[in-house]
């Protein structure tokens, strides 16, 4: 994981702390992020996602100008949410932790180069 991925995780952790969200696990993948969190229903998942996407997009695109050059927006309007009700938390955490090793090396390197250098190789 490159600088962008590390910074993204740091920003998500900061936002979660500010909103009193328990961040259980977080992992970046090639073009998305997995977050396992406990969110107060009064706050709502939608509000957390909206705040996280807005702030991380603004900050990352300022700190890493190459993200502005190749991408019209950092995030899409969509997101996927699922509850983990009956699944053991350890299994969900393991799934999220393994996202970094889930893609082929060639594909992973292509995205790493883009995120770090701003160009596909």
FIBAKOL-200543 format. One record per residue (C-alpha): residue number from 0; residue in one letter; x, y, z. Coordinates in steps of 0.25 Angstrom, whole numbers. Layout:
REM FIBAKOL-200543
<pt pos="NUM" code="A" px="X" py="Y" pz="Z"/>
...
This chain:
REM FIBAKOL-200543
<pt pos="0" code="X" px="0" py="0" pz="0"/>
<pt pos="1" code="X" px="6" py="13" pz="-4"/>
<pt pos="2" code="X" px="5" py="27" pz="2"/>
<pt pos="3" code="X" px="-9" py="30" pz="-3"/>
<pt pos="4" code="X" px="-14" py="17" pz="4"/>
<pt pos="5" code="X" px="-7" py="20" pz="17"/>
<pt pos="6" code="X" px="-12" py="35" pz="17"/>
<pt pos="7" code="X" px="-27" py="30" pz="14"/>
<pt pos="8" code="X" px="-27" py="20" pz="25"/>
<pt pos="9" code="X" px="-21" py="31" pz="35"/>
<pt pos="10" code="X" px="-32" py="41" pz="30"/>
<pt pos="11" code="X" px="-43" py="30" pz="32"/>
<pt pos="12" code="X" px="-38" py="27" pz="46"/>
<pt pos="13" code="X" px="-38" py="42" pz="49"/>
<pt pos="14" code="X" px="-53" py="44" pz="44"/>
<pt pos="15" code="X" px="-57" py="32" pz="52"/>
<pt pos="16" code="X" px="-51" py="37" pz="64"/>
<pt pos="17" code="X" px="-58" py="51" pz="63"/>
<pt pos="18" code="X" px="-71" py="44" pz="60"/>
<pt pos="19" code="X" px="-70" py="34" pz="72"/>
<pt pos="20" code="X" px="-70" py="22" pz="62"/>
<pt pos="21" code="X" px="-63" py="9" pz="67"/>
<pt pos="22" code="X" px="-54" py="6" pz="55"/>
<pt pos="23" code="X" px="-52" py="-9" pz="56"/>
<pt pos="24" code="X" px="-44" py="-12" pz="43"/>
<pt pos="25" code="X" px="-41" py="-4" pz="31"/>
<pt pos="26" code="X" px="-33" py="-8" pz="18"/>
<pt pos="27" code="X" px="-31" py="-2" pz="4"/>
<pt pos="28" code="X" px="-33" py="-10" pz="-9"/>
<pt pos="29" code="X" px="-29" py="-6" pz="-23"/>
<pt pos="30" code="X" px="-41" py="4" pz="-25"/>
<pt pos="31" code="X" px="-49" py="3" pz="-12"/>
<pt pos="32" code="X" px="-48" py="2" pz="3"/>
<pt pos="33" code="X" px="-54" py="-8" pz="13"/>
<pt pos="34" code="X" px="-58" py="-3" pz="26"/>
<pt pos="35" code="X" px="-64" py="-11" pz="38"/>
<pt pos="36" code="X" px="-69" py="-1" pz="48"/>
<pt pos="37" code="X" px="-80" py="1" pz="59"/>
<pt pos="38" code="X" px="-88" py="13" pz="56"/>
<pt pos="39" code="X" px="-98" py="19" pz="65"/>
<pt pos="40" code="X" px="-112" py="18" pz="58"/>
<pt pos="41" code="X" px="-114" py="33" pz="62"/>
<pt pos="42" code="X" px="-102" py="37" pz="53"/>
<pt pos="43" code="X" px="-105" py="27" pz="42"/>
<pt pos="44" code="X" px="-96" py="20" pz="32"/>
<pt pos="45" code="X" px="-100" py="30" pz="21"/>
<pt pos="46" code="X" px="-95" py="42" pz="29"/>
<pt pos="47" code="X" px="-82" py="35" pz="32"/>
<pt pos="48" code="X" px="-80" py="31" pz="18"/>
<pt pos="49" code="X" px="-84" py="45" pz="13"/>
<pt pos="50" code="X" px="-74" py="52" pz="22"/>
<pt pos="51" code="X" px="-63" py="42" pz="20"/>
<pt pos="52" code="X" px="-64" py="42" pz="5"/>
<pt pos="53" code="X" px="-65" py="57" pz="4"/>
<pt pos="54" code="X" px="-53" py="60" pz="14"/>
<pt pos="55" code="X" px="-44" py="49" pz="8"/>
<pt pos="56" code="X" px="-46" py="54" pz="-6"/>
<pt pos="57" code="X" px="-43" py="68" pz="-3"/>
<pt pos="58" code="X" px="-31" py="65" pz="5"/>
<pt pos="59" code="X" px="-25" py="54" pz="-3"/>
<pt pos="60" code="X" px="-27" py="62" pz="-16"/>
<pt pos="61" code="X" px="-20" py="74" pz="-10"/>
<pt pos="62" code="X" px="-8" py="66" pz="-4"/>
<pt pos="63" code="X" px="-7" py="57" pz="-16"/>
<pt pos="64" code="X" px="-9" py="66" pz="-28"/>
<pt pos="65" code="X" px="-7" py="55" pz="-38"/>
<pt pos="66" code="X" px="-21" py="49" pz="-33"/>
<pt pos="67" code="X" px="-28" py="62" pz="-39"/>
<pt pos="68" code="X" px="-21" py="60" pz="-53"/>
<pt pos="69" code="X" px="-26" py="46" pz="-56"/>
<pt pos="70" code="X" px="-39" py="45" pz="-48"/>
<pt pos="71" code="X" px="-51" py="54" pz="-50"/>
<pt pos="72" code="X" px="-55" py="51" pz="-35"/>
<pt pos="73" code="X" px="-49" py="42" pz="-25"/>
<pt pos="74" code="X" px="-61" py="35" pz="-21"/>
<pt pos="75" code="X" px="-74" py="31" pz="-28"/>
<pt pos="76" code="X" px="-88" py="34" pz="-21"/>
<pt pos="77" code="X" px="-90" py="19" pz="-19"/>
<pt pos="78" code="X" px="-86" py="10" pz="-7"/>
<pt pos="79" code="X" px="-89" py="-3" pz="-2"/>
<pt pos="80" code="X" px="-94" py="-6" pz="13"/>
<pt pos="81" code="X" px="-97" py="-19" pz="19"/>
<pt pos="82" code="X" px="-99" py="-23" pz="34"/>
<pt pos="83" code="X" px="-91" py="-35" pz="39"/>
<pt pos="84" code="X" px="-101" py="-39" pz="49"/>
<pt pos="85" code="X" px="-99" py="-54" pz="50"/>
<pt pos="86" code="X" px="-85" py="-55" pz="44"/>
<pt pos="87" code="X" px="-74" py="-57" pz="54"/>
<pt pos="88" code="X" px="-66" py="-43" pz="55"/>
<pt pos="89" code="X" px="-53" py="-51" pz="54"/>
<pt pos="90" code="X" px="-57" py="-56" pz="40"/>
<pt pos="91" code="X" px="-61" py="-42" pz="35"/>
<pt pos="92" code="X" px="-48" py="-36" pz="40"/>
<pt pos="93" code="X" px="-40" py="-47" pz="33"/>
<pt pos="94" code="X" px="-48" py="-44" pz="20"/>
<pt pos="95" code="X" px="-45" py="-29" pz="21"/>
<pt pos="96" code="X" px="-30" py="-32" pz="25"/>
<pt pos="97" code="X" px="-28" py="-41" pz="13"/>
<pt pos="98" code="X" px="-33" py="-30" pz="3"/>
<pt pos="99" code="X" px="-19" py="-25" pz="0"/>
<pt pos="100" code="X" px="-15" py="-39" pz="-4"/>
<pt pos="101" code="X" px="-27" py="-43" pz="-12"/>
<pt pos="102" code="X" px="-23" py="-37" pz="-26"/>
<pt pos="103" code="X" px="-13" py="-42" pz="-36"/>
<pt pos="104" code="X" px="1" py="-36" pz="-35"/>
<pt pos="105" code="X" px="0" py="-29" pz="-48"/>
<pt pos="106" code="X" px="-13" py="-23" pz="-46"/>
<pt pos="107" code="X" px="-9" py="-18" pz="-32"/>
<pt pos="108" code="X" px="4" py="-12" pz="-38"/>
<pt pos="109" code="X" px="-3" py="-5" pz="-48"/>
<pt pos="110" code="X" px="-12" py="2" pz="-38"/>
<pt pos="111" code="X" px="-1" py="5" pz="-28"/>
<pt pos="112" code="X" px="7" py="12" pz="-39"/>
<pt pos="113" code="X" px="-5" py="20" pz="-42"/>
<pt pos="114" code="X" px="-8" py="24" pz="-28"/>
<pt pos="115" code="X" px="7" py="27" pz="-25"/>
<pt pos="116" code="X" px="11" py="33" pz="-39"/>
<pt pos="117" code="X" px="-1" py="37" pz="-45"/>
<pt pos="118" code="X" px="0" py="28" pz="-58"/>
<pt pos="119" code="X" px="-4" py="15" pz="-62"/>
<pt pos="120" code="X" px="8" py="6" pz="-66"/>
